[in-house]
């Protein structure tokens, strides 16, 4: 399992909420696709 910093997680949420892209695309772009 890959550990992500709190800063990374916060930035990922910001991108997901403001980019207008589908969440699966954001996850894929950030290298987190299919992770929960």
N, C-alpha and C positions, 0 to 999 in steps of 0.2 A: 504494500500500500504506500502510495506517495503522500508524504506530509506536505501540506501547504501552509504557508505563514498566514497569520490573521490579516496582514496587509494584502496579500494576494487574494484571499477570499473576499475581502471588502471591495477591492477593485473589480473582481469578477462580477460581483452583484451589481456594482455601479454600471459596468459595461452592459450587462444583461438588461438592466432597467432603462437605460438611456439610448442604446444603439439602434433600437427598432428591428434588430435581427431576431430570428427565432432562437429560443434558448438552446436547442440542440446545436445550432450553428456556433453560438458563442462558446459552448462547452467544447466543441470540436476545435475551434480556433485556439482555445486556451490549453488544449491537450488533456481535457478532462472528460471526453465523451464516454458515455456508458459507465460512469462512476457515480456512486451514491454514498 
